[in-house]
Amino acid sequence: MLQAALLAGAAFNNANLGLCHAIASPLGGYFHVPHGLANAVMLPYVMEYNMTTAAEKFADIARLIGVADQGSNVRVMARKAVEAVKELAQDIKIPAKLRDVGAKEEQLQMVAKDALKSIQLRFNARVAGERDILELLQKAF
């Protein structure tokens, strides 16, 4: 696990991570949610948010994981990628909601403000403001 963590750290240190990681960091700070778990809970919500500007990328994901139907349009395949991530999370018992990992609704505004400070937002597929982030958090709550 130590070696895997090291390799993962080296990989994402050189990657542009985006909105999911920007939100996961303050979730950990405010609610002591492990970073990987915070990312896993938020991932389907962020994918849905990003679908409008990254549908082709999500369609590629659907193809790669084998859930895309030949001839389906890009949006349909993108939606299948999001649904596959939700299904995987459910299968491995990742909580679907932030309340299930100890988040408090009254602090979500602070999480949104802190997420805005992350350099990772520069690399997200879609621009996200504080209101967008708060809406995602409330949806995930």
A tleap script that builds the chain and sets N, CA, C and O, in Angstrom:
source leaprc.protein.ff14SB
mol = sequence {
  NMET LEU GLN ALA ALA LEU LEU ALA GLY ALA
  ALA PHE ASN ASN ALA ASN LEU GLY LEU CYS
  HIE ALA ILE ALA SER PRO LEU GLY GLY TYR
  PHE HIE VAL PRO HIE GLY LEU ALA ASN ALA
  VAL MET LEU PRO TYR VAL MET GLU TYR ASN
  MET THR THR ALA ALA GLU LYS PHE ALA ASP
  ILE ALA ARG LEU ILE GLY VAL ALA ASP GLN
  GLY SER ASN VAL ARG VAL MET ALA ARG LYS
  ALA VAL GLU ALA VAL LYS GLU LEU ALA GLN
  ASP ILE LYS ILE PRO ALA LYS LEU ARG ASP
  VAL GLY ALA LYS GLU GLU GLN LEU GLN MET
  VAL ALA LYS ASP ALA LEU LYS SER ILE GLN
  LEU ARG PHE ASN ALA ARG VAL ALA GLY GLU
  ARG ASP ILE LEU GLU LEU LEU GLN LYS ALA
  CPHE
}
set mol.1.N position { 0.838 -1.181 0.000 }
set mol.1.CA position { 0.000 0.000 0.000 }
set mol.1.C position { 0.885 1.247 0.000 }
set mol.1.O position { 0.569 2.236 -0.661 }
set mol.2.N position { 1.973 1.199 0.730 }
set mol.2.CA position { 2.865 2.353 0.750 }
set mol.2.C position { 3.399 2.651 -0.644 }
set mol.2.O position { 3.429 3.806 -1.068 }
set mol.3.N position { 3.816 1.621 -1.348 }
set mol.3.CA position { 4.331 1.807 -2.700 }
set mol.3.C position { 3.223 2.316 -3.631 }
set mol.3.O position { 3.460 3.194 -4.460 }
set mol.4.N position { 2.035 1.769 -3.493 }
set mol.4.CA position { 0.915 2.222 -4.316 }
set mol.4.C position { 0.596 3.689 -4.032 }
set mol.4.O position { 0.339 4.458 -4.958 }
set mol.5.N position { 0.611 4.076 -2.765 }
set mol.5.CA position { 0.345 5.466 -2.400 }
set mol.5.C position { 1.418 6.392 -2.976 }
set mol.5.O position { 1.112 7.483 -3.457 }
set mol.6.N position { 2.657 5.955 -2.922 }
set mol.6.CA position { 3.749 6.748 -3.478 }
set mol.6.C position { 3.561 6.948 -4.982 }
set mol.6.O position { 3.679 8.064 -5.488 }
set mol.7.N position { 3.269 5.863 -5.684 }
set mol.7.CA position { 3.081 5.955 -7.136 }
set mol.7.C position { 1.869 6.824 -7.483 }
set mol.7.O position { 1.914 7.615 -8.425 }
set mol.8.N position { 0.809 6.672 -6.730 }
set mol.8.CA position { -0.375 7.499 -6.969 }
set mol.8.C position { -0.052 8.967 -6.727 }
set mol.8.O position { -0.452 9.830 -7.510 }
set mol.9.N position { 0.663 9.252 -5.658 }
set mol.9.CA position { 1.051 10.632 -5.363 }
set mol.9.C position { 1.902 11.226 -6.465 }
set mol.9.O position { 1.699 12.373 -6.862 }
set mol.10.N position { 2.854 10.451 -6.961 }
set mol.10.CA position { 3.705 10.926 -8.052 }
set mol.10.C position { 2.866 11.181 -9.301 }
set mol.10.O position { 3.106 12.151 -10.019 }
set mol.11.N position { 1.895 10.330 -9.563 }
set mol.11.CA position { 1.055 10.486 -10.753 }
set mol.11.C position { 0.184 11.726 -10.650 }
set mol.11.O position { 0.168 12.543 -11.571 }
set mol.12.N position { -0.535 11.883 -9.558 }
set mol.12.CA position { -1.439 13.028 -9.515 }
set mol.12.C position { -0.735 14.330 -9.199 }
set mol.12.O position { -1.316 15.402 -9.370 }
set mol.13.N position { 0.504 14.259 -8.743 }
set mol.13.CA position { 1.289 15.479 -8.581 }
set mol.13.C position { 1.613 16.084 -9.945 }
set mol.13.O position { 1.846 17.287 -10.058 }
set mol.14.N position { 1.625 15.251 -10.971 }
set mol.14.CA position { 1.904 15.713 -12.328 }
set mol.14.C position { 0.644 15.815 -13.179 }
set mol.14.O position { 0.729 16.052 -14.384 }
set mol.15.N position { -0.503 15.641 -12.574 }
set mol.15.CA position { -1.765 15.675 -13.312 }
set mol.15.C position { -2.539 16.940 -12.936 }
set mol.15.O position { -2.280 17.567 -11.909 }
set mol.16.N position { -3.459 17.280 -13.765 }
set mol.16.CA position { -4.361 18.395 -13.490 }
set mol.16.C position { -5.680 17.788 -13.017 }
set mol.16.O position { -6.396 17.160 -13.796 }
set mol.17.N position { -5.991 17.976 -11.750 }
set mol.17.CA position { -7.046 17.187 -11.135 }
set mol.17.C position { -8.441 17.780 -11.234 }
set mol.17.O position { -9.365 17.043 -11.578 }
set mol.18.N position { -8.655 19.031 -10.962 }
set mol.18.CA position { -9.954 19.640 -11.143 }
set mol.18.C position { -10.810 19.795 -9.909 }
set mol.18.O position { -10.338 19.739 -8.774 }
set mol.19.N position { -12.093 19.992 -10.177 }
set mol.19.CA position { -13.084 20.358 -9.178 }
set mol.19.C position { -13.260 19.325 -8.066 }
set mol.19.O position { -13.410 19.695 -6.902 }
set mol.20.N position { -13.244 18.071 -8.402 }
set mol.20.CA position { -13.470 17.030 -7.394 }
set mol.20.C position { -12.426 17.131 -6.270 }
set mol.20.O position { -12.769 17.076 -5.089 }
set mol.21.N position { -11.173 17.277 -6.647 }
set mol.21.CA position { -10.108 17.397 -5.647 }
set mol.21.C position { -10.175 18.732 -4.918 }
set mol.21.O position { -9.865 18.808 -3.729 }
set mol.22.N position { -10.575 19.769 -5.616 }
set mol.22.CA position { -10.710 21.075 -4.977 }
set mol.22.C position { -11.754 21.027 -3.859 }
set mol.22.O position { -11.591 21.681 -2.829 }
set mol.23.N position { -12.801 20.272 -4.056 }
set mol.23.CA position { -13.850 20.119 -3.034 }
set mol.23.C position { -13.411 19.134 -1.951 }
set mol.23.O position { -13.698 19.348 -0.773 }
set mol.24.N position { -12.731 18.073 -2.328 }
set mol.24.CA position { -12.354 17.030 -1.371 }
set mol.24.C position { -11.429 17.548 -0.273 }
set mol.24.O position { -11.528 17.115 0.875 }
set mol.25.N position { -10.543 18.457 -0.610 }
set mol.25.CA position { -9.597 18.953 0.401 }
set mol.25.C position { -10.295 19.643 1.568 }
set mol.25.O position { -10.027 19.282 2.714 }
set mol.26.N position { -11.187 20.628 1.335 }
set mol.26.CA position { -11.866 21.214 2.490 }
set mol.26.C position { -12.843 20.256 3.181 }
set mol.26.O position { -13.101 20.402 4.376 }
set mol.27.N position { -13.386 19.287 2.454 }
set mol.27.CA position { -14.232 18.294 3.137 }
set mol.27.C position { -13.419 17.550 4.190 }
set mol.27.O position { -13.901 17.275 5.289 }
set mol.28.N position { -12.184 17.233 3.835 }
set mol.28.CA position { -11.303 16.592 4.803 }
set mol.28.C position { -10.973 17.502 5.970 }
set mol.28.O position { -10.944 17.068 7.122 }
set mol.29.N position { -10.725 18.770 5.664 }
set mol.29.CA position { -10.373 19.723 6.710 }
set mol.29.C position { -11.504 19.991 7.693 }
set mol.29.O position { -11.280 20.035 8.902 }
set mol.30.N position { -12.692 20.164 7.190 }
set mol.30.CA position { -13.830 20.486 8.059 }
set mol.30.C position { -14.417 19.269 8.756 }
set mol.30.O position { -14.823 19.350 9.915 }
set mol.31.N position { -14.465 18.140 8.054 }
set mol.31.CA position { -15.203 16.997 8.579 }
set mol.31.C position { -14.360 15.749 8.792 }
set mol.31.O position { -14.889 14.695 9.145 }
set mol.32.N position { -13.054 15.859 8.580 }
set mol.32.CA position { -12.122 14.740 8.764 }
set mol.32.C position { -12.468 13.538 7.883 }
set mol.32.O position { -12.280 12.385 8.273 }
set mol.33.N position { -12.973 13.836 6.700 }
set mol.33.CA position { -13.270 12.783 5.726 }
set mol.33.C position { -11.966 12.453 5.008 }
set mol.33.O position { -11.326 13.362 4.477 }
set mol.34.N position { -11.550 11.199 4.969 }
set mol.34.CA position { -10.341 10.852 4.214 }
set mol.34.C position { -10.450 11.361 2.774 }
set mol.34.O position { -11.523 11.320 2.172 }
set mol.35.N position { -9.335 11.837 2.234 }
set mol.35.CA position { -9.331 12.484 0.920 }
set mol.35.C position { -9.883 11.579 -0.187 }
set mol.35.O position { -10.667 12.031 -1.022 }
set mol.36.N position { -9.485 10.330 -0.196 }
set mol.36.CA position { -9.979 9.411 -1.220 }
set mol.36.C position { -11.478 9.205 -1.114 }
set mol.36.O position { -12.169 9.137 -2.130 }
set mol.37.N position { -11.983 9.106 0.092 }
set mol.37.CA position { -13.418 8.934 0.299 }
set mol.37.C position { -14.174 10.195 -0.123 }
set mol.37.O position { -15.226 10.103 -0.755 }
set mol.38.N position { -13.652 11.357 0.219 }
set mol.38.CA position { -14.291 12.617 -0.183 }
set mol.38.C position { -14.370 12.698 -1.708 }
set mol.38.O position { -15.398 13.089 -2.260 }
set mol.39.N position { -13.296 12.331 -2.375 }
set mol.39.CA position { -13.297 12.314 -3.840 }
set mol.39.C position { -14.308 11.316 -4.379 }
set mol.39.O position { -15.032 11.616 -5.329 }
set mol.40.N position { -14.363 10.142 -3.784 }
set mol.40.CA position { -15.277 9.098 -4.258 }
set mol.40.C position { -16.735 9.517 -4.106 }
set mol.40.O position { -17.552 9.245 -4.986 }
set mol.41.N position { -17.067 10.171 -3.005 }
set mol.41.CA position { -18.444 10.622 -2.798 }
set mol.41.C position { -18.800 11.713 -3.808 }
set mol.41.O position { -19.893 11.709 -4.374 }
set mol.42.N position { -17.876 12.641 -4.031 }
set mol.42.CA position { -18.160 13.787 -4.890 }
set mol.42.C position { -18.061 13.475 -6.384 }
set mol.42.O position { -18.653 14.187 -7.196 }
set mol.43.N position { -17.329 12.434 -6.762 }
set mol.43.CA position { -17.048 12.189 -8.175 }
set mol.43.C position { -18.285 12.146 -9.074 }
set mol.43.O position { -18.291 12.829 -10.098 }
set mol.44.N position { -19.324 11.391 -8.753 }
set mol.44.CA position { -20.482 11.371 -9.674 }
set mol.44.C position { -21.142 12.741 -9.825 }
set mol.44.O position { -21.619 13.083 -10.907 }
set mol.45.N position { -21.172 13.516 -8.764 }
set mol.45.CA position { -21.787 14.849 -8.811 }
set mol.45.C position { -20.960 15.786 -9.686 }
set mol.45.O position { -21.508 16.550 -10.481 }
set mol.46.N position { -19.653 15.723 -9.537 }
set mol.46.CA position { -18.770 16.555 -10.350 }
set mol.46.C position { -18.805 16.107 -11.811 }
set mol.46.O position { -18.779 16.940 -12.717 }
set mol.47.N position { -18.864 14.806 -12.040 }
set mol.47.CA position { -18.978 14.310 -13.419 }
set mol.47.C position { -20.245 14.856 -14.075 }
set mol.47.O position { -20.203 15.312 -15.218 }
set mol.48.N position { -21.355 14.815 -13.371 }
set mol.48.CA position { -22.608 15.351 -13.918 }
set mol.48.C position { -22.470 16.836 -14.234 }
set mol.48.O position { -22.944 17.303 -15.270 }
set mol.49.N position { -21.824 17.570 -13.344 }
set mol.49.CA position { -21.598 19.000 -13.553 }
set mol.49.C position { -20.750 19.236 -14.798 }
set mol.49.O position { -21.042 20.134 -15.588 }
set mol.50.N position { -19.709 18.441 -14.974 }
set mol.50.CA position { -18.774 18.619 -16.077 }
set mol.50.C position { -19.271 18.066 -17.409 }
set mol.50.O position { -18.688 18.361 -18.453 }
set mol.51.N position { -20.330 17.277 -17.391 }
set mol.51.CA position { -20.797 16.625 -18.622 }
set mol.51.C position { -21.118 17.608 -19.740 }
set mol.51.O position { -20.939 17.283 -20.914 }
set mol.52.N position { -21.583 18.788 -19.402 }
set mol.52.CA position { -21.965 19.738 -20.455 }
set mol.52.C position { -20.772 20.192 -21.283 }
set mol.52.O position { -20.930 20.551 -22.450 }
set mol.53.N position { -19.592 20.182 -20.697 }
set mol.53.CA position { -18.412 20.644 -21.424 }
set mol.53.C position { -17.411 19.530 -21.708 }
set mol.53.O position { -16.421 19.752 -22.406 }
set mol.54.N position { -17.652 18.354 -21.183 }
set mol.54.CA position { -16.695 17.249 -21.378 }
set mol.54.C position { -17.392 15.957 -21.781 }
set mol.54.O position { -16.920 14.869 -21.451 }
set mol.55.N position { -18.496 16.068 -22.481 }
set mol.55.CA position { -19.272 14.880 -22.840 }
set mol.55.C position { -18.441 13.877 -23.633 }
set mol.55.O position { -18.555 12.672 -23.409 }
set mol.56.N position { -17.617 14.349 -24.544 }
set mol.56.CA position { -16.806 13.442 -25.361 }
set mol.56.C position { -15.830 12.642 -24.490 }
set mol.56.O position { -15.612 11.454 -24.727 }
set mol.57.N position { -15.249 13.296 -23.487 }
set mol.57.CA position { -14.323 12.590 -22.589 }
set mol.57.C position { -15.062 11.516 -21.792 }
set mol.57.O position { -14.551 10.412 -21.603 }
set mol.58.N position { -16.257 11.845 -21.330 }
set mol.58.CA position { -17.025 10.857 -20.583 }
set mol.58.C position { -17.501 9.729 -21.490 }
set mol.58.O position { -17.594 8.579 -21.060 }
set mol.59.N position { -17.802 10.055 -22.742 }
set mol.59.CA position { -18.165 9.016 -23.711 }
set mol.59.C position { -16.981 8.074 -23.927 }
set mol.59.O position { -17.159 6.862 -24.046 }
set mol.60.N position { -15.771 8.637 -23.977 }
set mol.60.CA position { -14.571 7.798 -24.085 }
set mol.60.C position { -14.445 6.870 -22.883 }
set mol.60.O position { -14.094 5.700 -23.030 }
set mol.61.N position { -14.730 7.392 -21.704 }
set mol.61.CA position { -14.689 6.569 -20.489 }
set mol.61.C position { -15.690 5.424 -20.618 }
set mol.61.O position { -15.373 4.275 -20.309 }
set mol.62.N position { -16.897 5.743 -21.075 }
set mol.62.CA position { -17.932 4.712 -21.245 }
set mol.62.C position { -17.466 3.623 -22.203 }
set mol.62.O position { -17.683 2.436 -21.961 }
set mol.63.N position { -16.827 4.036 -23.288 }
set mol.63.CA position { -16.308 3.052 -24.245 }
set mol.63.C position { -15.236 2.178 -23.590 }
set mol.63.O position { -15.243 0.956 -23.737 }
set mol.64.N position { -14.330 2.812 -22.876 }
set mol.64.CA position { -13.204 2.083 -22.273 }
set mol.64.C position { -13.638 1.098 -21.196 }
set mol.64.O position { -13.014 0.052 -21.015 }
set mol.65.N position { -14.705 1.433 -20.484 }
set mol.65.CA position { -15.154 0.508 -19.426 }
set mol.65.C position { -16.253 -0.425 -19.911 }
set mol.65.O position { -16.783 -1.232 -19.148 }
set mol.66.N position { -16.587 -0.302 -21.187 }
set mol.66.CA position { -17.505 -1.267 -21.786 }
set mol.66.C position { -18.979 -1.045 -21.522 }
set mol.66.O position { -19.753 -2.002 -21.544 }
set mol.67.N position { -19.393 0.192 -21.272 }
set mol.67.CA position { -20.817 0.434 -21.032 }
set mol.67.C position { -21.472 1.235 -22.156 }
set mol.67.O position { -22.662 1.544 -22.089 }
set mol.68.N position { -20.701 1.568 -23.185 }
set mol.68.CA position { -21.246 2.338 -24.307 }
set mol.68.C position { -21.828 1.400 -25.352 }
set mol.68.O position { -21.234 0.373 -25.680 }
set mol.69.N position { -22.987 1.761 -25.867 }
set mol.69.CA position { -23.593 1.018 -26.965 }
set mol.69.C position { -23.077 1.607 -28.275 }
set mol.69.O position { -22.966 2.825 -28.417 }
set mol.70.N position { -22.765 0.735 -29.227 }
set mol.70.CA position { -22.334 1.207 -30.542 }
set mol.70.C position { -23.430 2.076 -31.142 }
set mol.70.O position { -24.605 1.711 -31.133 }
set mol.71.N position { -23.033 3.212 -31.654 }
set mol.71.CA position { -23.988 4.084 -32.315 }
set mol.71.C position { -24.729 5.035 -31.399 }
set mol.71.O position { -25.480 5.884 -31.879 }
set mol.72.N position { -24.540 4.917 -30.089 }
set mol.72.CA position { -25.196 5.853 -29.178 }
set mol.72.C position { -24.592 7.240 -29.358 }
set mol.72.O position { -23.428 7.380 -29.735 }
set mol.73.N position { -25.391 8.255 -29.085 }
set mol.73.CA position { -24.828 9.597 -29.192 }
set mol.73.C position { -23.933 9.888 -27.978 }
set mol.73.O position { -23.978 9.185 -26.968 }
set mol.74.N position { -23.137 10.922 -28.105 }
set mol.74.CA position { -22.121 11.252 -27.105 }
set mol.74.C position { -22.747 11.484 -25.731 }
set mol.74.O position { -22.225 11.001 -24.726 }
set mol.75.N position { -23.839 12.204 -25.680 }
set mol.75.CA position { -24.472 12.511 -24.376 }
set mol.75.C position { -24.984 11.238 -23.694 }
set mol.75.O position { -24.854 11.086 -22.479 }
set mol.76.N position { -25.550 10.351 -24.460 }
set mol.76.CA position { -26.039 9.089 -23.894 }
set mol.76.C position { -24.875 8.289 -23.324 }
set mol.76.O position { -24.966 7.745 -22.224 }
set mol.77.N position { -23.782 8.219 -24.079 }
set mol.77.CA position { -22.612 7.484 -23.581 }
set mol.77.C position { -22.007 8.167 -22.365 }
set mol.77.O position { -21.577 7.494 -21.428 }
set mol.78.N position { -21.968 9.498 -22.367 }
set mol.78.CA position { -21.438 10.233 -21.217 }
set mol.78.C position { -22.256 9.926 -19.965 }
set mol.78.O position { -21.699 9.703 -18.890 }
set mol.79.N position { -23.571 9.915 -20.111 }
set mol.79.CA position { -24.470 9.605 -18.985 }
set mol.79.C position { -24.204 8.187 -18.483 }
set mol.79.O position { -24.243 7.943 -17.277 }
set mol.80.N position { -23.934 7.255 -19.390 }
set mol.80.CA position { -23.645 5.871 -18.986 }
set mol.80.C position { -22.356 5.794 -18.170 }
set mol.80.O position { -22.253 4.978 -17.254 }
set mol.81.N position { -21.380 6.628 -18.491 }
set mol.81.CA position { -20.141 6.650 -17.704 }
set mol.81.C position { -20.429 7.105 -16.281 }
set mol.81.O position { -19.929 6.515 -15.324 }
set mol.82.N position { -21.225 8.141 -16.143 }
set mol.82.CA position { -21.587 8.636 -14.807 }
set mol.82.C position { -22.347 7.561 -14.043 }
set mol.82.O position { -22.066 7.317 -12.870 }
set mol.83.N position { -23.294 6.926 -14.689 }
set mol.83.CA position { -24.083 5.870 -14.029 }
set mol.83.C position { -23.198 4.694 -13.633 }
set mol.83.O position { -23.410 4.085 -12.585 }
set mol.84.N position { -22.218 4.374 -14.454 }
set mol.84.CA position { -21.298 3.276 -14.122 }
set mol.84.C position { -20.470 3.616 -12.889 }
set mol.84.O position { -20.206 2.745 -12.060 }
set mol.85.N position { -20.061 4.865 -12.764 }
set mol.85.CA position { -19.306 5.281 -11.575 }
set mol.85.C position { -20.196 5.189 -10.338 }
set mol.85.O position { -19.748 4.729 -9.287 }
set mol.86.N position { -21.437 5.617 -10.452 }
set mol.86.CA position { -22.381 5.509 -9.333 }
set mol.86.C position { -22.581 4.050 -8.937 }
set mol.86.O position { -22.594 3.713 -7.753 }
set mol.87.N position { -22.733 3.203 -9.927 }
set mol.87.CA position { -22.943 1.777 -9.666 }
set mol.87.C position { -21.718 1.148 -8.989 }
set mol.87.O position { -21.860 0.367 -8.049 }
set mol.88.N position { -20.537 1.484 -9.463 }
set mol.88.CA position { -19.310 0.980 -8.849 }
set mol.88.C position { -19.221 1.424 -7.395 }
set mol.88.O position { -18.900 0.625 -6.515 }
set mol.89.N position { -19.503 2.693 -7.146 }
set mol.89.CA position { -19.461 3.207 -5.773 }
set mol.89.C position { -20.432 2.446 -4.876 }
set mol.89.O position { -20.112 2.108 -3.736 }
set mol.90.N position { -21.610 2.185 -5.403 }
set mol.90.CA position { -22.605 1.426 -4.637 }
set mol.90.C position { -22.125 -0.006 -4.389 }
set mol.90.O position { -22.274 -0.536 -3.288 }
set mol.91.N position { -21.552 -0.622 -5.415 }
set mol.91.CA position { -21.067 -1.999 -5.293 }
set mol.91.C position { -19.983 -2.145 -4.223 }
set mol.91.O position { -19.937 -3.144 -3.506 }
set mol.92.N position { -19.111 -1.136 -4.125 }
set mol.92.CA position { -18.017 -1.224 -3.144 }
set mol.92.C position { -18.336 -0.462 -1.863 }
set mol.92.O position { -17.466 -0.222 -1.026 }
set mol.93.N position { -19.614 -0.087 -1.732 }
set mol.93.CA position { -20.159 0.496 -0.508 }
set mol.93.C position { -19.555 1.858 -0.149 }
set mol.93.O position { -19.291 2.150 1.017 }
set mol.94.N position { -19.344 2.683 -1.181 }
set mol.94.CA position { -18.962 4.076 -0.958 }
set mol.94.C position { -20.252 4.819 -0.629 }
set mol.94.O position { -21.231 4.686 -1.363 }
set mol.95.N position { -20.283 5.592 0.446 }
set mol.95.CA position { -21.494 6.352 0.748 }
set mol.95.C position { -21.865 7.268 -0.418 }
set mol.95.O position { -20.986 7.827 -1.074 }
set mol.96.N position { -23.148 7.418 -0.672 }
set mol.96.CA position { -23.621 8.240 -1.785 }
set mol.96.C position { -23.804 9.698 -1.386 }
set mol.96.O position { -23.911 10.564 -2.255 }
set mol.97.N position { -23.841 9.981 -0.104 }
set mol.97.CA position { -24.149 11.329 0.373 }
set mol.97.C position { -23.111 11.805 1.394 }
set mol.97.O position { -22.539 11.015 2.145 }
set mol.98.N position { -22.893 13.106 1.395 }
set mol.98.CA position { -21.935 13.698 2.335 }
set mol.98.C position { -22.377 13.540 3.778 }
set mol.98.O position { -21.544 13.404 4.675 }
set mol.99.N position { -23.677 13.557 4.006 }
set mol.99.CA position { -24.165 13.391 5.391 }
set mol.99.C position { -23.734 12.038 5.960 }
set mol.99.O position { -23.580 11.886 7.172 }
set mol.100.N position { -23.541 11.060 5.074 }
set mol.100.CA position { -23.170 9.713 5.504 }
set mol.100.C position { -21.695 9.596 5.892 }
set mol.100.O position { -21.276 8.586 6.457 }
set mol.101.N position { -20.907 10.636 5.587 }
set mol.101.CA position { -19.491 10.622 5.976 }
set mol.101.C position { -19.194 11.685 7.032 }
set mol.101.O position { -18.032 11.980 7.311 }
set mol.102.N position { -20.245 12.259 7.616 }
set mol.102.CA position { -20.067 13.184 8.733 }
set mol.102.C position { -20.107 14.657 8.393 }
set mol.102.O position { -19.843 15.484 9.265 }
set mol.103.N position { -20.426 15.020 7.159 }
set mol.103.CA position { -20.511 16.433 6.796 }
set mol.103.C position { -21.724 17.073 7.462 }
set mol.103.O position { -22.734 16.417 7.717 }
set mol.104.N position { -21.601 18.351 7.733 }
set mol.104.CA position { -22.685 19.124 8.343 }
set mol.104.C position { -23.162 20.169 7.343 }
set mol.104.O position { -22.367 20.942 6.808 }
set mol.105.N position { -24.449 20.182 7.101 }
set mol.105.CA position { -25.020 21.052 6.072 }
set mol.105.C position { -24.708 22.523 6.315 }
set mol.105.O position { -24.471 23.272 5.367 }
set mol.106.N position { -24.707 22.939 7.569 }
set mol.106.CA position { -24.492 24.351 7.877 }
set mol.106.C position { -23.067 24.818 7.571 }
set mol.106.O position { -22.801 26.020 7.582 }
set mol.107.N position { -22.154 23.895 7.300 }
set mol.107.CA position { -20.775 24.265 6.985 }
set mol.107.C position { -20.435 24.133 5.501 }
set mol.107.O position { -19.294 24.375 5.107 }
set mol.108.N position { -21.394 23.759 4.688 }
set mol.108.CA position { -21.126 23.570 3.269 }
set mol.108.C position { -20.721 24.866 2.578 }
set mol.108.O position { -19.920 24.839 1.643 }
set mol.109.N position { -21.254 25.991 3.017 }
set mol.109.CA position { -20.871 27.287 2.436 }
set mol.109.C position { -19.370 27.529 2.626 }
set mol.109.O position { -18.698 28.015 1.716 }
set mol.110.N position { -18.854 27.193 3.796 }
set mol.110.CA position { -17.420 27.369 4.059 }
set mol.110.C position { -16.593 26.429 3.198 }
set mol.110.O position { -15.524 26.804 2.717 }
set mol.111.N position { -17.077 25.220 3.001 }
set mol.111.CA position { -16.380 24.265 2.131 }
set mol.111.C position { -16.314 24.833 0.717 }
set mol.111.O position { -15.268 24.771 0.070 }
set mol.112.N position { -17.419 25.381 0.239 }
set mol.112.CA position { -17.450 25.957 -1.113 }
set mol.112.C position { -16.457 27.113 -1.229 }
set mol.112.O position { -15.732 27.205 -2.220 }
set mol.113.N position { -16.417 27.983 -0.241 }
set mol.113.CA position { -15.471 29.112 -0.265 }
set mol.113.C position { -14.033 28.615 -0.280 }
set mol.113.O position { -13.197 29.145 -1.013 }
set mol.114.N position { -13.747 27.612 0.517 }
set mol.114.CA position { -12.378 27.089 0.560 }
set mol.114.C position { -12.003 26.343 -0.711 }
set mol.114.O position { -10.846 26.379 -1.131 }
set mol.115.N position { -12.964 25.670 -1.325 }
set mol.115.CA position { -12.684 24.973 -2.582 }
set mol.115.C position { -12.258 25.967 -3.663 }
set mol.115.O position { -11.444 25.642 -4.527 }
set mol.116.N position { -12.807 27.165 -3.610 }
set mol.116.CA position { -12.454 28.200 -4.588 }
set mol.116.C position { -10.983 28.590 -4.530 }
set mol.116.O position { -10.443 29.115 -5.503 }
set mol.117.N position { -10.339 28.340 -3.412 }
set mol.117.CA position { -8.933 28.701 -3.236 }
set mol.117.C position { -7.975 27.712 -3.889 }
set mol.117.O position { -6.778 27.978 -3.991 }
set mol.118.N position { -8.495 26.585 -4.326 }
set mol.118.CA position { -7.652 25.519 -4.860 }
set mol.118.C position { -7.178 25.819 -6.278 }
set mol.118.O position { -7.955 26.241 -7.134 }
set mol.119.N position { -5.914 25.597 -6.502 }
set mol.119.CA position { -5.352 25.732 -7.850 }
set mol.119.C position { -5.951 24.695 -8.803 }
set mol.119.O position { -5.931 24.881 -10.019 }
set mol.120.N position { -6.481 23.611 -8.250 }
set mol.120.CA position { -7.049 22.544 -9.083 }
set mol.120.C position { -8.218 23.024 -9.935 }
set mol.120.O position { -8.507 22.432 -10.975 }
set mol.121.N position { -8.887 24.082 -9.512 }
set mol.121.CA position { -10.024 24.587 -10.289 }
set mol.121.C position { -9.608 25.050 -11.681 }
set mol.121.O position { -10.413 25.033 -12.612 }
set mol.122.N position { -8.356 25.460 -11.819 }
set mol.122.CA position { -7.865 25.906 -13.126 }
set mol.122.C position { -7.944 24.794 -14.162 }
set mol.122.O position { -8.035 25.066 -15.359 }
set mol.123.N position { -7.909 23.550 -13.713 }
set mol.123.CA position { -7.816 22.421 -14.615 }
set mol.123.C position { -9.143 21.711 -14.833 }
set mol.123.O position { -9.198 20.701 -15.534 }
set mol.124.N position { -10.204 22.227 -14.243 }
set mol.124.CA position { -11.499 21.582 -14.401 }
set mol.124.C position { -12.040 21.818 -15.804 }
set mol.124.O position { -11.733 22.830 -16.435 }
set mol.125.N position { -12.834 20.894 -16.281 }
set mol.125.CA position { -13.408 20.977 -17.627 }
set mol.125.C position { -14.392 22.136 -17.766 }
set mol.125.O position { -14.618 22.629 -18.871 }
set mol.126.N position { -14.968 22.564 -16.667 }
set mol.126.CA position { -15.983 23.622 -16.684 }
set mol.126.C position { -15.691 24.591 -15.550 }
set mol.126.O position { -15.340 24.172 -14.447 }
set mol.127.N position { -15.832 25.867 -15.813 }
set mol.127.CA position { -15.607 26.882 -14.784 }
set mol.127.C position { -16.648 26.697 -13.680 }
set mol.127.O position { -17.830 26.477 -13.947 }
set mol.128.N position { -16.181 26.790 -12.444 }
set mol.128.CA position { -17.080 26.646 -11.296 }
set mol.128.C position { -16.881 27.814 -10.343 }
set mol.128.O position { -15.764 28.098 -9.911 }
set mol.129.N position { -17.971 28.481 -10.026 }
set mol.129.CA position { -17.945 29.548 -9.034 }
set mol.129.C position { -18.445 29.030 -7.698 }
set mol.129.O position { -18.812 27.863 -7.562 }
set mol.130.N position { -18.453 29.907 -6.729 }
set mol.130.CA position { -18.885 29.512 -5.383 }
set mol.130.C position { -20.310 28.972 -5.388 }
set mol.130.O position { -20.587 27.968 -4.732 }
set mol.131.N position { -21.210 29.613 -6.110 }
set mol.131.CA position { -22.602 29.156 -6.159 }
set mol.131.C position { -22.684 27.749 -6.768 }
set mol.131.O position { -23.432 26.899 -6.284 }
set mol.132.N position { -21.907 27.514 -7.837 }
set mol.132.CA position { -21.902 26.189 -8.477 }
set mol.132.C position { -21.426 25.116 -7.501 }
set mol.132.O position { -22.019 24.042 -7.399 }
set mol.133.N position { -20.344 25.426 -6.787 }
set mol.133.CA position { -19.781 24.472 -5.851 }
set mol.133.C position { -20.759 24.198 -4.711 }
set mol.133.O position { -20.952 23.050 -4.311 }
set mol.134.N position { -21.370 25.258 -4.193 }
set mol.134.CA position { -22.343 25.075 -3.119 }
set mol.134.C position { -23.523 24.229 -3.591 }
set mol.134.O position { -24.008 23.381 -2.842 }
set mol.135.N position { -23.986 24.444 -4.806 }
set mol.135.CA position { -25.090 23.632 -5.338 }
set mol.135.C position { -24.685 22.164 -5.443 }
set mol.135.O position { -25.480 21.275 -5.138 }
set mol.136.N position { -23.452 21.911 -5.875 }
set mol.136.CA position { -22.963 20.532 -5.938 }
set mol.136.C position { -22.923 19.909 -4.546 }
set mol.136.O position { -23.345 18.770 -4.351 }
set mol.137.N position { -22.419 20.658 -3.598 }
set mol.137.CA position { -22.338 20.157 -2.214 }
set mol.137.C position { -23.714 19.867 -1.651 }
set mol.137.O position { -23.917 18.848 -0.991 }
set mol.138.N position { -24.663 20.758 -1.907 }
set mol.138.CA position { -26.024 20.547 -1.415 }
set mol.138.C position { -26.672 19.349 -2.074 }
set mol.138.O position { -27.401 18.596 -1.428 }
set mol.139.N position { -26.411 19.169 -3.363 }
set mol.139.CA position { -26.909 17.987 -4.076 }
set mol.139.C position { -26.325 16.714 -3.463 }
set mol.139.O position { -27.017 15.711 -3.294 }
set mol.140.N position { -25.043 16.783 -3.136 }
set mol.140.CA position { -24.349 15.618 -2.567 }
set mol.140.C position { -24.677 15.402 -1.106 }
set mol.140.O position { -24.414 14.328 -0.564 }
set mol.141.N position { -25.248 16.409 -0.460 }
set mol.141.CA position { -25.537 16.268 0.959 }
set mol.141.C position { -26.727 15.336 1.188 }
set mol.141.O position { -27.115 15.100 2.332 }
savepdb mol mol.pdb
quit
